[in-house]
């Protein structure tokens, strides 16, 4: 589990460079996933959360992601693009935000496709 603003990533997850800028945030067990993502992106980018568009306008179905996270799988990672950044949400409810300019080497999964499967 990641804690605080750690700069570590799990093997095979995230950008392929060690110098990638990233922001890590724990999402509480009863915390709304949409609000947590918006607040974390706002904090990472220095924006007001109220100025960011709703997450669904970024093509992300947070309800579908929350359903996956709350399901029986205990080792799940959902990777998506939103607000010009790559976001990784893990089954332990860790959210990692990576700078969009980093090389993802084709690892990223389109959350819209995931939500529609």
N, C-alpha and C positions, 0 to 999 in steps of 0.2 A: 504494500500500500504506500502511496506517495503522501508526504506530509508537507504542509506549508508551501513555500515557493521554491521547492527543490528544482534543480536543473538536471535531474536524472531522467532517463527514459528506460522503458523495458526494452530488451533486445528485440529488434525487428519491428518496433512500433515507433513511428515518428520520422522526422527527417533523417537523411543518411549522413548528415554532418554533425560533428560534436559541438560545433560553434552555434548551433541553432538556438535562437532566442525562444524561450517557452515560458509559459505561466501555468502553474498547477494550482488547482483548487479542489478541495473536498466538497462534495455535495451531500448535505445532511439526508438521513433516511426519510424524513418527512418533507424535505424541501422540494418545491416545485422545480422540475428540470428546466423548463423554459425560462423562468425567472433567474435560476442559477447561471444558465449559459449567458443570458443577456448581461447580468451583473458582472460576471467574470470577464466577458469580452470588453465591457465598458471599462472595468478597472485596468485590464491589460493594455488598453489603447488610450486611456486617459479621456474617455468620452463620458458624457452623462448617459446613464441607461435609458432615460426617457427620450433621448435623441436617436436611439437606434430603432430601426424598423422592427415590427414584430417578426419573430423567428420564422413563422410560416411564410412570410414574404421572401425569405432567403431559401425557400424550397425545402425546409426541414420540418418533418412531422415529429415534433418532440414527444407527442403522446405515444407514437409507435415505438420510439426509442425507449421511453420509460417502460412500456410494456415488455420490451425485450430485456431490459435491465432487471425488472422485477420477476422475470420468468425463472424457470428451474435451472437454467445454465448459469454456472458460477464462474466461468472463465470466458467472458464475452468482451469484445472490444468493438466499438462502433466508431468509425472514422468518417468525418464529413467536412464539407467546406461551407462556411457561413461568415458573413461580415468581412470577407477578404482574408480569412484565416483558415487554417486547418485545425479542426477540433477532434480530440480523441476522448471518448467517454468509455470508461471501463466498468465492468460489473461491480467493482468495489466502490463505485460512484466517485471515482477520481476523474476530473475534467482537466485535460491538458490542452492549452491553446498554443499553437505554433505560428510563427510569422509565415505569412503566405509565400514569401520569396524563397523559402527553402526548397530543396530538391526532395520530393517525396518518392521518387523512384517507382511510381506506379502502385504504391501501396494503398492509396486513398480509395475508399468505397463511397459511391454516391448514395447518400442517405435516402434520397427520394426513391431509388430503386429498391433499397432495403425495406422501406416502409410499404411498398406496393407488393412485395413478395408474400 
